[in-house]
């Protein structure tokens, strides 16, 4: 039997007007800035970009969670996604950002680290949802902590580099494997022979108007099965750029763009989110050269972490010394209708 004295007190925000209000947006930003485990994907700018994209496309109801225990407050923006008939009208509790964003750790704000109880929060959260929200499935992915029997390890990992170890760019370059280091120097030399090689980058201070069409076109050529919700990336610019967390860059030879990258820069971390390259220049490995310049820029800015995010793709090999395991909280309702929906969806997926 659980000790009822050891529970979080929950508040649920279930109306969009409150969430879009200036007062709540300011409070949300404060949580983001003061959380001991803050990450860019629960920055209000990026979350609002996701909501503006998917609210017209999906039936979403807000389930923003604020939980308090002692000197600790936990903020977790969730939504109830009511799927269509093609998915058996299944009702899912998911985090804002879901499959488009890499991390969904709840933001923990505390005055005393000893009061943090991540396991207790997850246990209480599940109890709250089971008692108050009619759902078929809970799927909270992208959790960095797995010290609870409620979560299990995901297949994906997230490589990252601790760039606080390097005082200059050459020092970092010398830590790369000989083959990678040699190829980078060779491709930089080859590109420089074609013209002036430069990287144009920045945030809200020096990006005014960016045409994303060619960038998205080239990205789709490289990853043809990657779903892009209509205007999602434009919304990332609209809501994230003015907040100072969006970082967009172009690698050029003279005036021709040979590589693009859409990423994020928040606190002491650079997030390597979405690269694309010009196929005409592929033999020069422009994406690899661009990545090196982004790492160099992050070192120059005295950032501490260069996060390659979810996925262990080949192009990330050799760039990161560390791997972050990712976990998820997945729970299926025990109700008969939920079990039937789960079986129907399983049959559908089996025959696709």
NORFEN-V182809 format. One line per field, one symbol per residue. ss: DSSP state (h for helix, s for strand, l for the rest). phi: phi as a letter, one per 30 degrees, with the letter a starting at -180 (. if undefined). burial: # if it has 16 or more other C-alpha atoms within 10 Angstrom, else .. A space follows every 10 residues. Layout:
BEGIN
ss=???
phi=???
burial=???
END
This chain:
BEGIN
ss=llllllllss sssllhhhhh lhhhhhhhhh hhhhlllllh hhlhhhhhhh hhhhllllss sssssssssl lsssssssss ssllhhhlll sssssllhhh llllllssss llhhhllhhh hhhhhhhhhh hhllllssss ssslllllll ssssssssss sshhhlllhh hhhllllhhh hhhhhhhhhh hhhhllssss ssllllllll llhhhhhhhh hhllllllll lhhhhhhhhh lllllsssss sssllsssss ssssssllss ssssssslhh hhhhlhhhhh hhhhhhhhhh llllssssss sllhhhllll lsssssssss sslllhhhhh hhhhhhhhhh hl
phi=.ddddcbdcc bccbbdeddd dddddddedd eddcddbebd dcdedddddd dddcddcbdc cdbdcbbbai ccbbbbdcbc ccddddcihd cccbdejhdd cdbbdedccb cbedddbddd dddddddddd dbcdbcacbc cicdcbdadd cbddddbbdb cddddccadd ddeddddedd dddddddddd ddddldcacc blbddbccbb cdddeddddd ddbdcddbde iddddeddcc dddicdbcbb cbchccdcab acbbbbhcbc cdcbcabded cedchddddd eddddedddd didcbccdie jcdeddejcb cbbcdcbbcb bcdddddddd eddddddddd cd
burial=......##.. ...#....#. ....#..##. ###.#..### ########## ####.....# #########. .######### ##....##.# ########.. ########## .....#.##. ##.###.... ....####.# ######.... ###...#### #.#..#..#. .##....... ...#..##.. #.....###. ####..#... ....##.##. .......... .######### #.######## ###...#### ######..## ########.. ...####### #########. .######### .....#..## ..#.###### #......#.. ##.##..... ..
END
